[in-house]
Amino acid sequence: MTVPPVDPRAPQRDALRRSVLQLVMAVVLLDAVAMTIFYGAGLAHGSTRTRNVFLIAWSIVTAIVVGVFLRRVRKVRWEGRRQSGRQ
């Protein structure tokens, strides 16, 4: 027999923490890859146009990644609210 947690929202809080951590780690990983490409491929010393195109693309990809992972965070938050409303 398992004992229910003292806080009924503890599982939701853990899932939310996990989702936020995944969001942060995805952005950190994306930035690490982008910086590696930027400096490794010599784009940092390239033409202004090349640097700007790369930075714009990097910004767009970052926005997409944040949007996808924020959707997951919101999903976890809304699932917890629906479940607490049922009780």
C-alpha atoms as one frame of an Amber mdcrd trajectory, in Angstrom:
protein
   0.000   0.000   0.000   1.347   3.397  -0.939   0.837   6.469   1.165  -0.449
   9.497  -0.781   1.813  12.530  -0.672   1.044  15.175   1.904   0.709  17.800
  -0.820  -1.738  16.646  -3.502  -0.058  18.960  -6.022   3.431  17.504  -5.492
   3.317  15.344  -8.665   2.233  18.349 -10.735   4.955  20.489  -9.192   7.564
  17.852 -10.056   6.296  17.634 -13.636   6.322  21.422 -13.919   9.871  21.599
 -12.573  10.942  18.949 -15.076   9.288  20.807 -17.971  10.916  24.123 -17.051
  14.300  22.424 -16.703  13.853  20.886 -20.163  13.033  24.341 -21.545  16.162
  25.867 -20.042  18.370  22.968 -21.131  17.005  23.096 -24.690  17.873  26.784
 -24.970  21.322  26.252 -23.445  22.012  23.356 -25.827  20.776  25.333 -28.824
  22.976  28.287 -27.863  25.998  26.024 -27.380  25.498  24.483 -30.827  24.905
  27.880 -32.457  27.993  29.416 -30.834  30.081  26.429 -31.872  28.940  26.870
 -35.463  29.330  30.658 -35.313  32.916  30.573 -34.072  33.937  27.176 -35.469
  32.906  28.011 -39.024  34.543  31.423 -38.793  31.281  33.311 -39.154  32.394
  35.672 -36.399  34.985  37.048 -38.815  32.775  36.835 -41.897  30.939  39.594
 -43.658  28.349  41.647 -41.833  25.574  40.220 -43.992  26.592  36.626 -43.230
  26.735  37.317 -39.483  23.356  39.047 -39.536  21.673  36.235 -41.473  23.090
  33.672 -39.036  22.027  35.691 -35.990  18.517  36.195 -37.363  18.201  32.465
 -38.074  19.532  31.683 -34.592  16.956  34.026 -33.055  14.101  32.483 -35.034
  15.118  28.943 -34.094  15.420  30.014 -30.443  11.900  31.468 -30.545  10.547
  28.243 -32.045  12.298  26.080 -29.424  11.025  28.294 -26.596   7.500  28.185
 -28.049   7.498  24.389 -28.254   8.835  23.889 -24.745   6.604  26.601 -23.257
   3.622  24.772 -24.717   4.724  21.721 -22.728   5.017  23.801 -19.547   1.531
  25.238 -20.079   0.137  21.768 -20.723   1.486  20.550 -17.370   0.059  23.604
 -15.607  -3.397  23.193 -17.160  -3.516  19.450 -16.438  -2.917  20.192 -12.769
  -5.691  22.780 -12.689  -8.143  20.404 -14.363  -7.325  17.638 -11.895  -7.651
  19.895  -8.856 -11.023  21.090 -10.182 -12.334  17.520 -10.295 -11.637  16.851
  -6.628
